[in-house]
Amino acid sequence: MLNLSMTSGWRGNGTGNSGITYNSDGVSFTASGDNIGAVTDIAKPILLEDAVISMVVNVSSEFKASGASLQIFAQIKGGSWPGEWNCWSGNETLTAGADSTITCTVKEDDKKFNQTDSDVQIGVQAKNAPTGVVTIKSTKITLASSQTSSAATSSTASSATSVYSANVDSLHALASFPIGAAVTNNDYAAYNILTNASEKAVVEKHFDQMTAGNIMKMSYLQPTQGNFTFTNADAFVDYAKSKNINIHGHALLWHSDYQVPGFMKNWSGSAADFIAAVETHVTTIVTHYKAKGNLVSWDVVNEALNDSSPSNFRTDSAFYSKSGNSAVYIEKAFQAARAADANVTLYYNDYNIDQNNAKTTKLIEMLTDFQARNIPIDGVGFQMHVFMDYPSIANISAAMKKVVDKGLKVKITELDVAVNNPYSGSWPGNKVSTFNNTVALAQKKRYCEIVKAYLDTVPANLRGGITVWGTTDANTWLNDLLKSPSQYNGEKIAWPLLFDSNYNDKPALRGFADALQGTACN
């Protein structure tokens, strides 16, 4: 059974329709003429044949007095728009000001609803000569017992007999900007993009950009001073090029202790010499990958701001302390990167800036300063490691808008949507222990809303792209106890990505695609 949302996704239907309104009771429309009504979409794949649509409606006294009827219908979107039009609820079945349940069984002789190629819209419309207001208080669809829908099944490791398809041929083909995924090379052998056939299949089908999870960071590329090791990263970049996939470089400078080589952490020379060493690293790496031809952007500096309020530059960074307790290393890195490659897109990348908080304020302050002094920077990477309930879409949009207002590109660089939020005030009482259909649908809607917010907020010329941080729930960083021991106490209950642990589609993939195609998030 599908219980449809009555708070989003509906629109007016019929010539001359004044639209719908959401209220505490549900969805209302003014029935000002024949065929005026309200509809909502159900994403493919959908098997509606023999399903029963049930609506609880409430009509005004004016509607009742008009003698009008209601008609539930289902309609395949696109092409000739065939549908189910044989359902009628006469005026005698309706009571003014009282709830009435009306139903429709989708049963077509040619079985046209036994299909998976098209989205479907369902709705209700007023018939005859209606006047007054109709309110839809609830809508549910009871599927035939032998059928499944895009909402009803999510394949997990424990349900190998029930595999869900999002019916997305290629995610990146739906966008005019890069759609990327973070992948691994020899840093995580089980999920090596060069050897794991399932990993390759998902990436080559859906993504036209890749980000290396680790192997392009400093400790991998220059483990000791002057000793640059490109073999593994080159194999990764070369594979991508052979598949016409671009690379987003991640990351030239990052403070995290395990990714800063010992010679920099233990630097005993002058601050000026340290800055020179930083510039040498950036120049060498950017120059090397410029020659590859498919590295189109870099996270030049990653996570240089702290989470305090007010926020400031991170003083626990070796780059800060060895630069003479100064954030000057940031601008020097951007200047070196631009000098090495005049065409590559340069990003500053950070987490929690999507919250539109003190860290966002500090970010904008830094950007304003850089622009005033002509420090080369092209955009901001919003990591977007978010939860189902936090941050709000309003804050995500507002934070991105502040970067857009600076004329800079916005790139979502590390998107994942964790089902459980261990930082919420209700944790662990609100812990979700099973990835079920309800959870899968909610995650689908959340992905859709995030991508829609990006499209609504960032103009086309400033869209740097969207990258998800991993391919499957099996290899999400949130399962890595070394990096996040306090997140879920060892339980693998984040389920944050577009594909399950067996590389099967999740409804989240459909939600991402819906937003790209302009389909309502539901």
Order of alpha helices (4+ residues) and beta strands (2+ residues): beta-beta-beta-beta-beta-beta-beta-alpha-beta-beta-beta-beta-beta-beta-beta-alpha-beta-alpha-alpha-beta-alpha-alpha-beta-alpha-alpha-beta-alpha-beta-beta-alpha-beta-alpha-beta-alpha
